[in-house]
Amino acid sequence: MLGLKLLTDPRWANIAESNLEEILTDHAWCEQKAATNAIYLVTNNSEHMEVVEKMLEIAAEELEHFRQVVAIIKQRGYTLGRERKDDYVNQLLKFARKDLSRNTSFVDRLLFSAMIEARSCERFKVLSRNLKDPELAKFYYDLMVSEATHYTTFLGLARKYAEDVDVDKRWAEWLEYEGQLIQSYGKSEAIHG
């Protein structure tokens, strides 16, 4: 369904499980950044009321996920560490078009967001199926469903507002780029690492 070119090796879940405090901290900050991205889209595209409404919903959901992950961290006696840089997301951002029309940049930001949600959904699926901890496996299953909804929302909005962009062609380019990029990841206790 997601069209990803390279799936995560299920053994990545073993890496994540070897340091749950680290993966949970990284995950918490990913959720915070996802909420910030939704607000960024509201701030920069407020003339599109549908975008405003959908992004406010997503921002609220992502903040709720942030709260849930922080609660798990606290419940398990871990400490929420400092915010982590997400090299994967930063590399994706470099691929986003910023120098063309305002609308092209907007549509590409939506596709950038869809890409992150697609990969997060796929990673949560790996965790839900491979973690030995039943509580966390269920938690990641629920988040997988949510991320899939976000992915389809971003992709749907990109298609709706694509005045000067062939979204299917550009999405294929995103998938190709991400497929090459992700080959360097999957070796650390990070959601995208």
N, C-alpha and C positions, 0 to 999 in steps of 0.2 A: 504493500500500500504506500509506503513512504518513498519508494524509489531510490533508496540509498544504494550506492555502488559497492560499498564494502561494509559488511556487518561486523559487529564487535565479536571477537573471540570470547566465548562463554567463560574462559579461564580468567578474563579480566575481573569477573566477580570475586574470584579468589584473592586477587590483589586488593580489591576494595575491602573485602572482608578481613584482610590481614591488619587493617588499620581503620576501624570504623570511625574513630574520632576524627581522623583526617578527611575521610570521604564525606562524613556528615557536615563538617565545617565547610568544605568546598561546596557541597550541595546547597547549604544554607545561603551562601553568598551568590551562587548561581540564581537562586530564586529571587534574591533582592535585586540583582542586576536585570532579571527578566521583568520585574515590576517597573524598574527605572526605564527600561526600553519602551514599555507600553506608555508610560507618561511622556517620554520623549516624542513618541508618535502623536500623542494628543497635542502637545505643545507646538509641534511643527506642522500640524495638519488640521487645525481646529475648524477649518471651513467645511470639513466633511463630518457631519454630525454622526453618521453611522460609525465612522472610524473612532470618534470620540467615545461613543457609547460602548463599543466593543472593546476598545483599549482600556477603558475604566473598569470593565468587568474583568479583563485579563489581569490588570494591575492588582485589583483586589484579590483575585485568586492566587496570584504569585506571592503577594504579601502574606496571605493565609498559609501558603506552603512554607514560606520562610518561617512563620510563627510555629508551624508544626514541626519543622526540622529542629528549630531551636529548642522546642519542648522535649523532643527526643534526646537531644544533646544533654539537656539539664537532667532529665529523668535517668539517664545512664551514668551521670556523674562526670561527664566530659565537660570541657570548656570550649565555648565558641571562640575559635582562634580569629586572628586578624583576617581581613579580606584577602582573598587570593587573586592574583592576576590570572586571567584565563587566556592563555596563549592561543588556544584553538579559536576562540571567539575573536581575538584581535587579528588573527590571520584571515578569518572570514571577512571581517570588516574592511580589510585592505582590498578585497575583491569587489566590494560594493561600489557601484557607480555613483560618483558625487559631482562629476564635472559636466554633466549633461543638463537637460532641462530639470526644473524643480520637480515635475511630475515623474520623470524617469528616476530621479534620486529617491523619491517617495516610494515608488513601486519596488525599487531595489532594496530599500530598507525593510519593506514588508517581506520580500523574498529572503533576505538575510535573517529576519526573525523566524520565518517558516523553517529555514534550514536548521537553526539552533533547536527549535522545538522538535523537529523530526529526529535529530540525533539524540536529544535528551529522551524522547519517547523510546527510541531504540535501546538506549543504555538502561533506562528504567525497566524495560522488558527483560533485559539480560539479568539485572539484579533481582527482579521478581521471581525469575525462574531458577536462579542459581544460588541465592543466599541461603545459608542453613538456618538463619534466624527467621522464624515464621512471622514475627511481628513486622520486621523490616521488609520481608518479601511481600507481604500484603500491602504495606504502605507504598512500596514502589510499584506494585500493580495498579493501585488507585491513581498514583501520579502519572503512570503511563497513559491511562485513559484520558486524564486531563490534558496532558501534553499533546496527545493526538488531536484533541478538540482545538487547542490553540494553533497547532500546525495548519489544520484545515481552515481556520478563521483567517490567518495571515495570508494563506495562498488564495482563498476566495476574495479577500479584499484586493490583493494584487491584481487579480483578473478583472475585478470590477472597475478599478481606477486606472487601468493600463491604456491610457489614451494613445501613447506613442511607443509602446513596448509590446513586443510579441512575448507574452508571459511564458508560454510553453517552451519557446526557444531559450529564453533567458533562464528559466527554471532548470532546463537540461544542462545549461552551462554551470549553474550553481551546483548541480548534482555531480558533474564531472570534476569541478574544482574541489569540492568537499571530499569526493572519493579519493583524490590524490592526497589531499591534506591529511585525512584521517589515518593514512598509513603510518604517519609518524606518532600516532597516539595509541592509547590503550595499554600503557605500561605503568601507569601510576594511579595512586589513590585519589583520583579526581574524576568528576563526572564526565568531563570531556578529555581528560588526560590519558 
